[in-house]
């Protein structure tokens, strides 16, 4: 194995997340340990170095061409996570100080020196007994931060963020008020793009699923009234404007159910930012005033329009 592959194997063995097992992270580890391609891991050392030194070491000894303006990438993709995993320590200076430096911890150095030796397995087990795998730490934090939401009577979780907060409100506050007894056929998550997608049911209704980025944020179906609700959750972009209305209408070209187009906002302030962009023949729901709706239909309240209207 090359030194880069061995460094990646080390990062995998100690439980670093997959994104921190890439080439860049491997080169950072090699630079911190001062290990060149022809060196043995038993020669690993630990001295205080800057990100500039890491870049120079990598370019000089491994033939790369990292630029100085990639320092922030090194910090965010590798060094930040290495420190969270207790692989490295810093010298306590301000991060914008020219004297800010990193080095391997003593424990990490001892473990690295066993790569390729008989002591490797024992060293890894000892390391893991003293440190929580970073992948488990991150997973635990994500679980704590997730928002529970009940969809069609089943417990799901949304990742955090204003967009998912609004989607949760659409399902738990809008639907019971204005689409009672409806079923959610589609909702995405900012991380899990198709958190719930009943493709078979949508197909039977005549709705053609195309690219994910064309899908409405939430689709509800009221079987009793035979109404389909297409809801856009807007926090910063994407109201139900004429272009968006046309895109969704094309996907619903074979649907015989009544179609209702809704833009949802978290608050009145956000609604005011987008009001001039909203298409006629659509509806508006604002989460901070959940019992009311704004109807841009003119001659009727909530309900589908005939396709020839």
Buried (B, 14 or more C-beta within 10 A) or exposed (E): EEBBEBBBBBBEBBBBBEEBBEBBBBBBBBBBBBBBEEBEBEEBBBEEBBBEBBBBBBBEBBEEEBEEEBBEEBBEBBBEBBBBBBBBBEEEEEEEEEEBBBBBBEBBBBBBBBBEEEBBEEBBEBBBEEBEBBBEBBEEEEEEEBBEBEBEEEEBBBBBBEBBBBBBBBBEBBBEEBBEEBBBBBBBBBEEEEBBBBEEBBEEBBBEBEEEEEBBBBBBBBEEBEBBBBBBBBBEEBBBBEEBBEBBBEBBEEBEBBBBBBBBBBEEEBBEEBBEBBBEBBBBBBBEEBEEBBBBBEEEEBEBBEEEE
